[in-house]
């Protein structure tokens, strides 16, 4: 039972670390704190949650799909909004 808590804590901690690394890299490269990064994280979270509710797939297994969809949303936002500016 304790092992399950430790595994969950390591996974959640790793996810927070990935979010912090992405935000830090964005700030270091642009010198502007881009809080839109949280929106893309939210897109990934909602994707994992939707796949879990519709197909009963564990969110741990849908992480790759969530990363891809959030990355595509980021690329589309860049191409349609930021690049024309």
PDB file with one MODEL, atoms N, CA, C and O in Angstrom:
MODEL        1
ATOM      1  N   UNK A   1       0.828  -1.195   0.000  1.00  0.00           N
ATOM      2  CA  UNK A   1       0.000   0.000   0.000  1.00  0.00           C
ATOM      3  C   UNK A   1       0.872   1.259   0.000  1.00  0.00           C
ATOM      4  O   UNK A   1       0.605   2.213  -0.731  1.00  0.00           O
ATOM      5  N   UNK A   2       1.893   1.246   0.810  1.00  0.00           N
ATOM      6  CA  UNK A   2       2.789   2.401   0.881  1.00  0.00           C
ATOM      7  C   UNK A   2       3.520   2.590  -0.435  1.00  0.00           C
ATOM      8  O   UNK A   2       3.798   3.718  -0.843  1.00  0.00           O
ATOM      9  N   UNK A   3       3.832   1.480  -1.101  1.00  0.00           N
ATOM     10  CA  UNK A   3       4.537   1.568  -2.388  1.00  0.00           C
ATOM     11  C   UNK A   3       3.720   2.329  -3.420  1.00  0.00           C
ATOM     12  O   UNK A   3       4.275   3.082  -4.221  1.00  0.00           O
ATOM     13  N   UNK A   4       2.414   2.138  -3.406  1.00  0.00           N
ATOM     14  CA  UNK A   4       1.552   2.846  -4.355  1.00  0.00           C
ATOM     15  C   UNK A   4       1.596   4.344  -4.101  1.00  0.00           C
ATOM     16  O   UNK A   4       1.610   5.133  -5.046  1.00  0.00           O
ATOM     17  N   UNK A   5       1.619   4.746  -2.829  1.00  0.00           N
ATOM     18  CA  UNK A   5       1.710   6.170  -2.504  1.00  0.00           C
ATOM     19  C   UNK A   5       3.048   6.757  -2.935  1.00  0.00           C
ATOM     20  O   UNK A   5       3.108   7.888  -3.417  1.00  0.00           O
ATOM     21  N   UNK A   6       4.101   6.003  -2.765  1.00  0.00           N
ATOM     22  CA  UNK A   6       5.431   6.477  -3.154  1.00  0.00           C
ATOM     23  C   UNK A   6       5.506   6.633  -4.668  1.00  0.00           C
ATOM     24  O   UNK A   6       6.028   7.630  -5.165  1.00  0.00           O
ATOM     25  N   UNK A   7       4.990   5.658  -5.398  1.00  0.00           N
ATOM     26  CA  UNK A   7       4.997   5.729  -6.864  1.00  0.00           C
ATOM     27  C   UNK A   7       4.171   6.925  -7.343  1.00  0.00           C
ATOM     28  O   UNK A   7       4.596   7.659  -8.235  1.00  0.00           O
ATOM     29  N   UNK A   8       2.989   7.119  -6.748  1.00  0.00           N
ATOM     30  CA  UNK A   8       2.150   8.266  -7.132  1.00  0.00           C
ATOM     31  C   UNK A   8       2.842   9.585  -6.809  1.00  0.00           C
ATOM     32  O   UNK A   8       2.779  10.529  -7.597  1.00  0.00           O
ATOM     33  N   UNK A   9       3.498   9.656  -5.663  1.00  0.00           N
ATOM     34  CA  UNK A   9       4.197  10.883  -5.283  1.00  0.00           C
ATOM     35  C   UNK A   9       5.348  11.183  -6.246  1.00  0.00           C
ATOM     36  O   UNK A   9       5.568  12.339  -6.610  1.00  0.00           O
ATOM     37  N   UNK A  10       6.072  10.160  -6.654  1.00  0.00           N
ATOM     38  CA  UNK A  10       7.172  10.364  -7.608  1.00  0.00           C
ATOM     39  C   UNK A  10       6.625  10.827  -8.958  1.00  0.00           C
ATOM     40  O   UNK A  10       7.205  11.714  -9.584  1.00  0.00           O
ATOM     41  N   UNK A  11       5.532  10.247  -9.409  1.00  0.00           N
ATOM     42  CA  UNK A  11       4.944  10.631 -10.691  1.00  0.00           C
ATOM     43  C   UNK A  11       4.437  12.070 -10.642  1.00  0.00           C
ATOM     44  O   UNK A  11       4.718  12.857 -11.546  1.00  0.00           O
ATOM     45  N   UNK A  12       3.690  12.419  -9.589  1.00  0.00           N
ATOM     46  CA  UNK A  12       3.177  13.783  -9.486  1.00  0.00           C
ATOM     47  C   UNK A  12       4.314  14.791  -9.335  1.00  0.00           C
ATOM     48  O   UNK A  12       4.267  15.870  -9.927  1.00  0.00           O
ATOM     49  N   UNK A  13       5.316  14.455  -8.561  1.00  0.00           N
ATOM     50  CA  UNK A  13       6.468  15.333  -8.417  1.00  0.00           C
ATOM     51  C   UNK A  13       7.193  15.533  -9.729  1.00  0.00           C
ATOM     52  O   UNK A  13       7.653  16.635 -10.027  1.00  0.00           O
ATOM     53  N   UNK A  14       7.299  14.469 -10.519  1.00  0.00           N
ATOM     54  CA  UNK A  14       7.939  14.574 -11.830  1.00  0.00           C
ATOM     55  C   UNK A  14       7.136  15.470 -12.768  1.00  0.00           C
ATOM     56  O   UNK A  14       7.711  16.236 -13.542  1.00  0.00           O
ATOM     57  N   UNK A  15       5.816  15.374 -12.700  1.00  0.00           N
ATOM     58  CA  UNK A  15       4.977  16.230 -13.539  1.00  0.00           C
ATOM     59  C   UNK A  15       5.141  17.704 -13.160  1.00  0.00           C
ATOM     60  O   UNK A  15       5.223  18.567 -14.034  1.00  0.00           O
ATOM     61  N   UNK A  16       5.188  17.988 -11.858  1.00  0.00           N
ATOM     62  CA  UNK A  16       5.413  19.366 -11.430  1.00  0.00           C
ATOM     63  C   UNK A  16       6.791  19.851 -11.856  1.00  0.00           C
ATOM     64  O   UNK A  16       6.952  21.012 -12.229  1.00  0.00           O
ATOM     65  N   UNK A  17       7.780  18.977 -11.803  1.00  0.00           N
ATOM     66  CA  UNK A  17       9.132  19.350 -12.236  1.00  0.00           C
ATOM     67  C   UNK A  17       9.146  19.660 -13.733  1.00  0.00           C
ATOM     68  O   UNK A  17       9.783  20.625 -14.156  1.00  0.00           O
ATOM     69  N   UNK A  18       8.452  18.856 -14.535  1.00  0.00           N
ATOM     70  CA  UNK A  18       8.380  19.128 -15.977  1.00  0.00           C
ATOM     71  C   UNK A  18       7.708  20.473 -16.260  1.00  0.00           C
ATOM     72  O   UNK A  18       8.144  21.227 -17.130  1.00  0.00           O
ATOM     73  N   UNK A  19       6.641  20.761 -15.511  1.00  0.00           N
ATOM     74  CA  UNK A  19       5.970  22.047 -15.698  1.00  0.00           C
ATOM     75  C   UNK A  19       6.905  23.199 -15.321  1.00  0.00           C
ATOM     76  O   UNK A  19       6.966  24.207 -16.025  1.00  0.00           O
ATOM     77  N   UNK A  20       7.622  23.051 -14.227  1.00  0.00           N
ATOM     78  CA  UNK A  20       8.537  24.107 -13.785  1.00  0.00           C
ATOM     79  C   UNK A  20       9.695  24.285 -14.762  1.00  0.00           C
ATOM     80  O   UNK A  20      10.117  25.412 -15.019  1.00  0.00           O
ATOM     81  N   UNK A  21      10.208  23.195 -15.304  1.00  0.00           N
ATOM     82  CA  UNK A  21      11.302  23.281 -16.273  1.00  0.00           C
ATOM     83  C   UNK A  21      10.844  24.011 -17.533  1.00  0.00           C
ATOM     84  O   UNK A  21      11.569  24.857 -18.058  1.00  0.00           O
ATOM     85  N   UNK A  22       9.655  23.691 -18.016  1.00  0.00           N
ATOM     86  CA  UNK A  22       9.139  24.368 -19.209  1.00  0.00           C
ATOM     87  C   UNK A  22       8.953  25.861 -18.981  1.00  0.00           C
ATOM     88  O   UNK A  22       9.305  26.671 -19.839  1.00  0.00           O
ATOM     89  N   UNK A  23       8.404  26.225 -17.836  1.00  0.00           N
ATOM     90  CA  UNK A  23       8.217  27.639 -17.527  1.00  0.00           C
ATOM     91  C   UNK A  23       9.550  28.350 -17.381  1.00  0.00           C
ATOM     92  O   UNK A  23       9.701  29.485 -17.834  1.00  0.00           O
ATOM     93  N   UNK A  24      10.515  27.696 -16.754  1.00  0.00           N
ATOM     94  CA  UNK A  24      11.842  28.282 -16.572  1.00  0.00           C
ATOM     95  C   UNK A  24      12.555  28.466 -17.905  1.00  0.00           C
ATOM     96  O   UNK A  24      13.159  29.512 -18.145  1.00  0.00           O
ATOM     97  N   UNK A  25      12.492  27.459 -18.775  1.00  0.00           N
ATOM     98  CA  UNK A  25      13.133  27.588 -20.086  1.00  0.00           C
ATOM     99  C   UNK A  25      12.506  28.707 -20.915  1.00  0.00           C
ATOM    100  O   UNK A  25      13.208  29.429 -21.623  1.00  0.00           O
ATOM    101  N   UNK A  26      11.205  28.846 -20.827  1.00  0.00           N
ATOM    102  CA  UNK A  26      10.536  29.927 -21.539  1.00  0.00           C
ATOM    103  C   UNK A  26      11.012  31.276 -21.025  1.00  0.00           C
ATOM    104  O   UNK A  26      11.262  32.190 -21.810  1.00  0.00           O
ATOM    105  N   UNK A  27      11.138  31.402 -19.712  1.00  0.00           N
ATOM    106  CA  UNK A  27      11.588  32.663 -19.144  1.00  0.00           C
ATOM    107  C   UNK A  27      13.054  32.950 -19.481  1.00  0.00           C
ATOM    108  O   UNK A  27      13.413  34.086 -19.790  1.00  0.00           O
ATOM    109  N   UNK A  28      13.890  31.921 -19.422  1.00  0.00           N
ATOM    110  CA  UNK A  28      15.311  32.118 -19.699  1.00  0.00           C
ATOM    111  C   UNK A  28      15.570  32.519 -21.156  1.00  0.00           C
ATOM    112  O   UNK A  28      16.471  33.310 -21.430  1.00  0.00           O
ATOM    113  N   UNK A  29      14.791  31.980 -22.076  1.00  0.00           N
ATOM    114  CA  UNK A  29      15.034  32.273 -23.491  1.00  0.00           C
ATOM    115  C   UNK A  29      14.417  33.593 -23.937  1.00  0.00           C
ATOM    116  O   UNK A  29      14.956  34.250 -24.827  1.00  0.00           O
ATOM    117  N   UNK A  30      13.300  33.995 -23.336  1.00  0.00           N
ATOM    118  CA  UNK A  30      12.624  35.210 -23.786  1.00  0.00           C
ATOM    119  C   UNK A  30      12.719  36.366 -22.805  1.00  0.00           C
ATOM    120  O   UNK A  30      12.422  37.505 -23.164  1.00  0.00           O
ATOM    121  N   UNK A  31      13.124  36.095 -21.582  1.00  0.00           N
ATOM    122  CA  UNK A  31      13.174  37.092 -20.501  1.00  0.00           C
ATOM    123  C   UNK A  31      11.795  37.684 -20.197  1.00  0.00           C
ATOM    124  O   UNK A  31      11.680  38.777 -19.642  1.00  0.00           O
ATOM    125  N   UNK A  32      10.763  36.944 -20.571  1.00  0.00           N
ATOM    126  CA  UNK A  32       9.387  37.345 -20.284  1.00  0.00           C
ATOM    127  C   UNK A  32       8.684  36.163 -19.647  1.00  0.00           C
ATOM    128  O   UNK A  32       8.695  35.068 -20.210  1.00  0.00           O
ATOM    129  N   UNK A  33       8.070  36.356 -18.482  1.00  0.00           N
ATOM    130  CA  UNK A  33       7.324  35.230 -17.897  1.00  0.00           C
ATOM    131  C   UNK A  33       6.043  34.969 -18.691  1.00  0.00           C
ATOM    132  O   UNK A  33       5.120  35.783 -18.673  1.00  0.00           O
ATOM    133  N   UNK A  34       5.993  33.846 -19.379  1.00  0.00           N
ATOM    134  CA  UNK A  34       4.856  33.508 -20.229  1.00  0.00           C
ATOM    135  C   UNK A  34       3.934  32.568 -19.461  1.00  0.00           C
ATOM    136  O   UNK A  34       4.182  31.366 -19.373  1.00  0.00           O
ATOM    137  N   UNK A  35       2.874  33.136 -18.911  1.00  0.00           N
ATOM    138  CA  UNK A  35       1.960  32.337 -18.114  1.00  0.00           C
ATOM    139  C   UNK A  35       0.959  31.577 -18.969  1.00  0.00           C
ATOM    140  O   UNK A  35       0.138  30.832 -18.434  1.00  0.00           O
ATOM    141  N   UNK A  36       1.007  31.751 -20.289  1.00  0.00           N
ATOM    142  CA  UNK A  36       0.171  30.964 -21.181  1.00  0.00           C
ATOM    143  C   UNK A  36       0.606  29.501 -21.166  1.00  0.00           C
ATOM    144  O   UNK A  36      -0.139  28.616 -21.585  1.00  0.00           O
ATOM    145  N   UNK A  37       1.810  29.264 -20.683  1.00  0.00           N
ATOM    146  CA  UNK A  37       2.315  27.903 -20.565  1.00  0.00           C
ATOM    147  C   UNK A  37       1.360  27.048 -19.735  1.00  0.00           C
ATOM    148  O   UNK A  37       1.175  25.865 -20.020  1.00  0.00           O
ATOM    149  N   UNK A  38       0.764  27.636 -18.724  1.00  0.00           N
ATOM    150  CA  UNK A  38      -0.207  26.918 -17.901  1.00  0.00           C
ATOM    151  C   UNK A  38      -1.423  26.481 -18.690  1.00  0.00           C
ATOM    152  O   UNK A  38      -2.033  25.460 -18.372  1.00  0.00           O
ATOM    153  N   UNK A  39      -1.783  27.229 -19.707  1.00  0.00           N
ATOM    154  CA  UNK A  39      -2.917  26.854 -20.559  1.00  0.00           C
ATOM    155  C   UNK A  39      -2.626  25.567 -21.311  1.00  0.00           C
ATOM    156  O   UNK A  39      -3.497  24.712 -21.466  1.00  0.00           O
ATOM    157  N   UNK A  40      -1.394  25.441 -21.774  1.00  0.00           N
ATOM    158  CA  UNK A  40      -1.042  24.226 -22.512  1.00  0.00           C
ATOM    159  C   UNK A  40      -0.958  23.018 -21.577  1.00  0.00           C
ATOM    160  O   UNK A  40      -1.285  21.898 -21.970  1.00  0.00           O
ATOM    161  N   UNK A  41      -0.528  23.247 -20.361  1.00  0.00           N
ATOM    162  CA  UNK A  41      -0.541  22.169 -19.367  1.00  0.00           C
ATOM    163  C   UNK A  41      -1.979  21.751 -19.090  1.00  0.00           C
ATOM    164  O   UNK A  41      -2.275  20.562 -18.974  1.00  0.00           O
ATOM    165  N   UNK A  42      -2.876  22.736 -18.983  1.00  0.00           N
ATOM    166  CA  UNK A  42      -4.287  22.433 -18.745  1.00  0.00           C
ATOM    167  C   UNK A  42      -4.890  21.647 -19.907  1.00  0.00           C
ATOM    168  O   UNK A  42      -5.707  20.753 -19.685  1.00  0.00           O
ATOM    169  N   UNK A  43      -4.501  21.965 -21.140  1.00  0.00           N
ATOM    170  CA  UNK A  43      -4.990  21.209 -22.299  1.00  0.00           C
ATOM    171  C   UNK A  43      -4.559  19.747 -22.176  1.00  0.00           C
ATOM    172  O   UNK A  43      -5.351  18.840 -22.430  1.00  0.00           O
ATOM    173  N   UNK A  44      -3.318  19.524 -21.790  1.00  0.00           N
ATOM    174  CA  UNK A  44      -2.835  18.157 -21.597  1.00  0.00           C
ATOM    175  C   UNK A  44      -3.572  17.435 -20.482  1.00  0.00           C
ATOM    176  O   UNK A  44      -3.899  16.256 -20.611  1.00  0.00           O
ATOM    177  N   UNK A  45      -3.836  18.140 -19.387  1.00  0.00           N
ATOM    178  CA  UNK A  45      -4.541  17.524 -18.266  1.00  0.00           C
ATOM    179  C   UNK A  45      -5.968  17.157 -18.669  1.00  0.00           C
ATOM    180  O   UNK A  45      -6.442  16.063 -18.364  1.00  0.00           O
ATOM    181  N   UNK A  46      -6.649  18.073 -19.355  1.00  0.00           N
ATOM    182  CA  UNK A  46      -8.022  17.775 -19.787  1.00  0.00           C
ATOM    183  C   UNK A  46      -8.059  16.654 -20.820  1.00  0.00           C
ATOM    184  O   UNK A  46      -9.019  15.884 -20.857  1.00  0.00           O
ATOM    185  N   UNK A  47      -7.041  16.554 -21.648  1.00  0.00           N
ATOM    186  CA  UNK A  47      -6.974  15.452 -22.607  1.00  0.00           C
ATOM    187  C   UNK A  47      -6.854  14.124 -21.876  1.00  0.00           C
ATOM    188  O   UNK A  47      -7.565  13.171 -22.194  1.00  0.00           O
ATOM    189  N   UNK A  48      -5.962  14.059 -20.905  1.00  0.00           N
ATOM    190  CA  UNK A  48      -5.798  12.826 -20.136  1.00  0.00           C
ATOM    191  C   UNK A  48      -7.080  12.480 -19.383  1.00  0.00           C
ATOM    192  O   UNK A  48      -7.470  11.314 -19.317  1.00  0.00           O
ATOM    193  N   UNK A  49      -7.727  13.484 -18.823  1.00  0.00           N
ATOM    194  CA  UNK A  49      -8.962  13.249 -18.075  1.00  0.00           C
ATOM    195  C   UNK A  49     -10.084  12.756 -18.992  1.00  0.00           C
ATOM    196  O   UNK A  49     -10.833  11.848 -18.631  1.00  0.00           O
ATOM    197  N   UNK A  50     -10.195  13.362 -20.181  1.00  0.00           N
ATOM    198  CA  UNK A  50     -11.232  12.950 -21.124  1.00  0.00           C
ATOM    199  C   UNK A  50     -11.010  11.513 -21.587  1.00  0.00           C
ATOM    200  O   UNK A  50     -11.951  10.723 -21.660  1.00  0.00           O
ATOM    201  N   UNK A  51      -9.762  11.184 -21.896  1.00  0.00           N
ATOM    202  CA  UNK A  51      -9.482   9.800 -22.302  1.00  0.00           C
ATOM    203  C   UNK A  51      -9.772   8.819 -21.172  1.00  0.00           C
ATOM    204  O   UNK A  51     -10.219   7.697 -21.409  1.00  0.00           O
ATOM    205  N   UNK A  52      -9.514   9.252 -19.952  1.00  0.00           N
ATOM    206  CA  UNK A  52      -9.809   8.400 -18.800  1.00  0.00           C
ATOM    207  C   UNK A  52     -11.313   8.179 -18.654  1.00  0.00           C
ATOM    208  O   UNK A  52     -11.758   7.051 -18.439  1.00  0.00           O
ATOM    209  N   UNK A  53     -12.089   9.244 -18.768  1.00  0.00           N
ATOM    210  CA  UNK A  53     -13.537   9.125 -18.585  1.00  0.00           C
ATOM    211  C   UNK A  53     -14.214   8.393 -19.740  1.00  0.00           C
ATOM    212  O   UNK A  53     -15.130   7.604 -19.508  1.00  0.00           O
ATOM    213  N   UNK A  54     -13.786   8.633 -20.971  1.00  0.00           N
ATOM    214  CA  UNK A  54     -14.448   8.020 -22.124  1.00  0.00           C
ATOM    215  C   UNK A  54     -14.009   6.582 -22.360  1.00  0.00           C
ATOM    216  O   UNK A  54     -14.833   5.730 -22.688  1.00  0.00           O
ATOM    217  N   UNK A  55     -12.717   6.305 -22.198  1.00  0.00           N
ATOM    218  CA  UNK A  55     -12.191   4.984 -22.547  1.00  0.00           C
ATOM    219  C   UNK A  55     -11.666   4.192 -21.358  1.00  0.00           C
ATOM    220  O   UNK A  55     -11.187   3.070 -21.523  1.00  0.00           O
ATOM    221  N   UNK A  56     -11.751   4.762 -20.166  1.00  0.00           N
ATOM    222  CA  UNK A  56     -11.262   4.120 -18.941  1.00  0.00           C
ATOM    223  C   UNK A  56      -9.786   3.729 -19.045  1.00  0.00           C
ATOM    224  O   UNK A  56      -9.368   2.682 -18.551  1.00  0.00           O
ATOM    225  N   UNK A  57      -9.005   4.601 -19.703  1.00  0.00           N
ATOM    226  CA  UNK A  57      -7.569   4.390 -19.809  1.00  0.00           C
ATOM    227  C   UNK A  57      -6.908   5.195 -18.698  1.00  0.00           C
ATOM    228  O   UNK A  57      -7.281   6.343 -18.456  1.00  0.00           O
ATOM    229  N   UNK A  58      -5.951   4.614 -18.039  1.00  0.00           N
ATOM    230  CA  UNK A  58      -5.255   5.298 -16.954  1.00  0.00           C
ATOM    231  C   UNK A  58      -4.570   6.559 -17.474  1.00  0.00           C
ATOM    232  O   UNK A  58      -3.958   6.535 -18.541  1.00  0.00           O
ATOM    233  N   UNK A  59      -4.667   7.660 -16.729  1.00  0.00           N
ATOM    234  CA  UNK A  59      -3.994   8.890 -17.166  1.00  0.00           C
ATOM    235  C   UNK A  59      -2.483   8.723 -17.310  1.00  0.00           C
ATOM    236  O   UNK A  59      -1.858   9.462 -18.070  1.00  0.00           O
ATOM    237  N   UNK A  60      -1.898   7.792 -16.616  1.00  0.00           N
ATOM    238  CA  UNK A  60      -0.461   7.557 -16.750  1.00  0.00           C
ATOM    239  C   UNK A  60      -0.127   7.027 -18.143  1.00  0.00           C
ATOM    240  O   UNK A  60       0.954   7.294 -18.666  1.00  0.00           O
ATOM    241  N   UNK A  61      -1.044   6.283 -18.738  1.00  0.00           N
ATOM    242  CA  UNK A  61      -0.813   5.740 -20.069  1.00  0.00           C
ATOM    243  C   UNK A  61      -1.149   6.740 -21.176  1.00  0.00           C
ATOM    244  O   UNK A  61      -0.676   6.608 -22.305  1.00  0.00           O
ATOM    245  N   UNK A  62      -1.964   7.736 -20.845  1.00  0.00           N
ATOM    246  CA  UNK A  62      -2.347   8.722 -21.857  1.00  0.00           C
ATOM    247  C   UNK A  62      -1.422   9.941 -21.856  1.00  0.00           C
ATOM    248  O   UNK A  62      -1.692  10.919 -22.553  1.00  0.00           O
ATOM    249  N   UNK A  63      -0.354   9.894 -21.097  1.00  0.00           N
ATOM    250  CA  UNK A  63       0.546  11.045 -20.988  1.00  0.00           C
ATOM    251  C   UNK A  63       1.140  11.414 -22.343  1.00  0.00           C
ATOM    252  O   UNK A  63       1.248  12.597 -22.669  1.00  0.00           O
ATOM    253  N   UNK A  64       1.522  10.426 -23.127  1.00  0.00           N
ATOM    254  CA  UNK A  64       2.131  10.703 -24.429  1.00  0.00           C
ATOM    255  C   UNK A  64       1.130  11.408 -25.340  1.00  0.00           C
ATOM    256  O   UNK A  64       1.476  12.385 -26.003  1.00  0.00           O
ATOM    257  N   UNK A  65      -0.089  10.923 -25.375  1.00  0.00           N
ATOM    258  CA  UNK A  65      -1.125  11.547 -26.199  1.00  0.00           C
ATOM    259  C   UNK A  65      -1.384  12.978 -25.720  1.00  0.00           C
ATOM    260  O   UNK A  65      -1.562  13.887 -26.531  1.00  0.00           O
ATOM    261  N   UNK A  66      -1.404  13.168 -24.408  1.00  0.00           N
ATOM    262  CA  UNK A  66      -1.637  14.499 -23.853  1.00  0.00           C
ATOM    263  C   UNK A  66      -0.520  15.463 -24.221  1.00  0.00           C
ATOM    264  O   UNK A  66      -0.782  16.618 -24.557  1.00  0.00           O
ATOM    265  N   UNK A  67       0.738  14.993 -24.159  1.00  0.00           N
ATOM    266  CA  UNK A  67       1.866  15.834 -24.547  1.00  0.00           C
ATOM    267  C   UNK A  67       1.778  16.229 -26.015  1.00  0.00           C
ATOM    268  O   UNK A  67       2.051  17.375 -26.373  1.00  0.00           O
ATOM    269  N   UNK A  68       1.403  15.292 -26.853  1.00  0.00           N
ATOM    270  CA  UNK A  68       1.321  15.569 -28.292  1.00  0.00           C
ATOM    271  C   UNK A  68       0.216  16.579 -28.580  1.00  0.00           C
ATOM    272  O   UNK A  68       0.426  17.519 -29.346  1.00  0.00           O
ATOM    273  N   UNK A  69      -0.943  16.401 -27.986  1.00  0.00           N
ATOM    274  CA  UNK A  69      -2.057  17.311 -28.241  1.00  0.00           C
ATOM    275  C   UNK A  69      -1.750  18.709 -27.711  1.00  0.00           C
ATOM    276  O   UNK A  69      -2.048  19.698 -28.381  1.00  0.00           O
ATOM    277  N   UNK A  70      -1.164  18.806 -26.529  1.00  0.00           N
ATOM    278  CA  UNK A  70      -0.790  20.121 -25.994  1.00  0.00           C
ATOM    279  C   UNK A  70       0.295  20.765 -26.862  1.00  0.00           C
ATOM    280  O   UNK A  70       0.271  21.976 -27.081  1.00  0.00           O
ATOM    281  N   UNK A  71       1.237  19.969 -27.353  1.00  0.00           N
ATOM    282  CA  UNK A  71       2.267  20.499 -28.246  1.00  0.00           C
ATOM    283  C   UNK A  71       1.685  20.993 -29.552  1.00  0.00           C
ATOM    284  O   UNK A  71       2.107  22.030 -30.064  1.00  0.00           O
ATOM    285  N   UNK A  72       0.721  20.269 -30.101  1.00  0.00           N
ATOM    286  CA  UNK A  72       0.055  20.712 -31.329  1.00  0.00           C
ATOM    287  C   UNK A  72      -0.722  22.007 -31.098  1.00  0.00           C
ATOM    288  O   UNK A  72      -0.728  22.895 -31.951  1.00  0.00           O
ATOM    289  N   UNK A  73      -1.375  22.107 -29.942  1.00  0.00           N
ATOM    290  CA  UNK A  73      -2.098  23.339 -29.618  1.00  0.00           C
ATOM    291  C   UNK A  73      -1.126  24.511 -29.528  1.00  0.00           C
ATOM    292  O   UNK A  73      -1.433  25.618 -29.971  1.00  0.00           O
ATOM    293  N   UNK A  74       0.037  24.262 -28.956  1.00  0.00           N
ATOM    294  CA  UNK A  74       1.059  25.302 -28.860  1.00  0.00           C
ATOM    295  C   UNK A  74       1.557  25.719 -30.245  1.00  0.00           C
ATOM    296  O   UNK A  74       1.710  26.909 -30.520  1.00  0.00           O
ATOM    297  N   UNK A  75       1.806  24.752 -31.103  1.00  0.00           N
ATOM    298  CA  UNK A  75       2.282  25.054 -32.458  1.00  0.00           C
ATOM    299  C   UNK A  75       1.228  25.807 -33.262  1.00  0.00           C
ATOM    300  O   UNK A  75       1.560  26.741 -33.992  1.00  0.00           O
ATOM    301  N   UNK A  76      -0.021  25.420 -33.138  1.00  0.00           N
ATOM    302  CA  UNK A  76      -1.111  26.101 -33.849  1.00  0.00           C
ATOM    303  C   UNK A  76      -1.236  27.539 -33.348  1.00  0.00           C
ATOM    304  O   UNK A  76      -1.425  28.463 -34.139  1.00  0.00           O
ATOM    305  N   UNK A  77      -1.129  27.726 -32.029  1.00  0.00           N
ATOM    306  CA  UNK A  77      -1.210  29.075 -31.482  1.00  0.00           C
ATOM    307  C   UNK A  77      -0.060  29.940 -31.992  1.00  0.00           C
ATOM    308  O   UNK A  77      -0.251  31.118 -32.293  1.00  0.00           O
ATOM    309  N   UNK A  78       1.112  29.362 -32.086  1.00  0.00           N
ATOM    310  CA  UNK A  78       2.264  30.102 -32.598  1.00  0.00           C
ATOM    311  C   UNK A  78       2.054  30.485 -34.069  1.00  0.00           C
ATOM    312  O   UNK A  78       2.270  31.634 -34.457  1.00  0.00           O
ATOM    313  N   UNK A  79       1.635  29.524 -34.869  1.00  0.00           N
ATOM    314  CA  UNK A  79       1.493  29.774 -36.297  1.00  0.00           C
ATOM    315  C   UNK A  79       0.366  30.741 -36.630  1.00  0.00           C
ATOM    316  O   UNK A  79       0.500  31.558 -37.541  1.00  0.00           O
ATOM    317  N   UNK A  80      -0.738  30.656 -35.905  1.00  0.00           N
ATOM    318  CA  UNK A  80      -1.897  31.484 -36.232  1.00  0.00           C
ATOM    319  C   UNK A  80      -1.937  32.829 -35.513  1.00  0.00           C
ATOM    320  O   UNK A  80      -2.537  33.783 -36.008  1.00  0.00           O
ATOM    321  N   UNK A  81      -1.299  32.906 -34.347  1.00  0.00           N
ATOM    322  CA  UNK A  81      -1.397  34.142 -33.554  1.00  0.00           C
ATOM    323  C   UNK A  81      -0.073  34.886 -33.477  1.00  0.00           C
ATOM    324  O   UNK A  81       0.001  36.066 -33.822  1.00  0.00           O
ATOM    325  N   UNK A  82       0.956  34.213 -33.034  1.00  0.00           N
ATOM    326  CA  UNK A  82       2.219  34.909 -32.759  1.00  0.00           C
ATOM    327  C   UNK A  82       3.042  35.214 -34.007  1.00  0.00           C
ATOM    328  O   UNK A  82       3.596  36.307 -34.129  1.00  0.00           O
ATOM    329  N   UNK A  83       3.127  34.282 -34.914  1.00  0.00           N
ATOM    330  CA  UNK A  83       3.964  34.495 -36.093  1.00  0.00           C
ATOM    331  C   UNK A  83       3.474  35.676 -36.947  1.00  0.00           C
ATOM    332  O   UNK A  83       4.297  36.470 -37.402  1.00  0.00           O
ATOM    333  N   UNK A  84       2.156  35.814 -37.177  1.00  0.00           N
ATOM    334  CA  UNK A  84       1.702  36.983 -37.946  1.00  0.00           C
ATOM    335  C   UNK A  84       2.010  38.326 -37.274  1.00  0.00           C
ATOM    336  O   UNK A  84       2.115  39.351 -37.948  1.00  0.00           O
ATOM    337  N   UNK A  85       2.155  38.317 -35.955  1.00  0.00           N
ATOM    338  CA  UNK A  85       2.466  39.576 -35.258  1.00  0.00           C
ATOM    339  C   UNK A  85       3.874  40.010 -35.561  1.00  0.00           C
ATOM    340  O   UNK A  85       4.321  41.045 -35.068  1.00  0.00           O
TER     341      UNK A  85
ENDMDL
END
